């Protein structure tokens, strides 16, 4: 026991911040120490920020002011035994560094639209407000940005407004091309039973852009119901769908919420813990709130009237 503990008692560890509330205080401390030790061993100068680090100088292929977010890495570590955390962290940063090599190759061709058009894709992202002015995005799902990205061999990199301006294409044209590029990805479509016998369809896969398949639901007839579809995109690897063919949509919505919340918290690549109603190409947010021990649903009137017709 340290002299501090002998004199004042054992110090309490800090509570993990909200974005890693799945960690215990001890796990949070251990995670931070392993990541910081790994970066120190790389000789990488960084400073802490809200949900990660910022690189302070050009160093060994890392570019100054690169933002290193840790949310997905923390979720990946939490999904593994702690004895494997260093290996998970090592793989994560090695893949990030390979992404810089992809970036060098991309820069040689980035002004030639025909050379990069097949790399365009859409990433669903709870985008920070300060980034929105620099990127090309639209909001298909409330509070979730559909961001134009380059889908590179080992990384996904957003397209800046300045880069796209050179191509002379409208945003609508770019999004149409990016969505077409998302078709035909390797994925799985499976059925799962929730509470009360409610069955949902899950589009899943290892691809980091599986969540973006929610923008292509018209190509999944199994996911489309007579009265539309309940849709959730909790993280980058899954889209949950409940085709509404009978007037039990509120029960299905209630059954989906805890599953969506769990997938959102566990990640990796958390996107949204909300459920949406998809109908005729439009996503409508279905608000809910937790009041003490009860769940409060606040469906819009159009939702209630449509599926009961």
Secondary structure, DSSP 8 states (H G I E B T S, - for coil): --HHHHHH---------GGGTTS-HHHHHHHHHHHHHHHHHHT--EEEETTEEEE-S-BTTB-TT-EEE-HHHHHHHHTS-GGGHHHHHHHHHHHHHHHHHHHHHHHTTTT-HHHHGGGEEEEEE---HHHHTTB-EEEEETTEEEEEEEE-SS-EEE-BHHHHHTTT--HHHHHHHHHHHHTT---EEEEEE-GGG-EEEEEE-SSTTGGGGGGGGGG-GGG--TT-EEEEEEETTEEEEEE--SS-HHHHHHHHHHHHHHHHHH-SSB--S-EEEEETTEEEEEEEEEETTEEEEE--HHHHHHHT-
